[in-house]
Amino acid sequence: MKKTYLLDTNIVSEFSKERPNAQVVELYKARRDLCAISAITWQELTRGVQRLPEGRRKQYLQNCLEEYEEDLDVIPYDKFTARICGEIQADAEKTGKSLPCYDSQIAATAVSNGMVLVTHNLDDFITIREKTFLRVEDWFSE
């Protein structure tokens, strides 16, 4: 089944909170088979866990990563996506704007795969949305 939704890091991180947003969790459950994450999100999640000191929190988040790995397809960051990302970044720079690297890569992954980016940080993607066909949803406000 083709994946429709690319979950941003802040959405996936919500699942590991003590009290996750119920609406986000319900929307994910209803659309689980249509969701994936980017290799960049996987990198950010892995880095976040590895930076923590040893202890219960780190172990809990490592267990969450293992569940995510089983439940979510990881969309690779490939040559086509890298080209789109480079074009987005260069176009933004021509207008005096710089884009965060990870956000640009995640957005380019969504664009190159025809997916909807699900994020709670809509403002982070305004410039990219103006310059591409990026579609976004905020499941916190659906």
Secondary structure by P-SEA (a helix, b strand, c coil): ccccbbbcaaaaaaaacccccaaaaaaaaaccccbbbcaaaaaaaaaaaaaccccaaaaaaaaaaaaaaacbbbbcccaaaaaaaaaaaaaaaaacccccaaaaaaaaaaaaabbbbbcccccccaaaaacccbbbbccccc
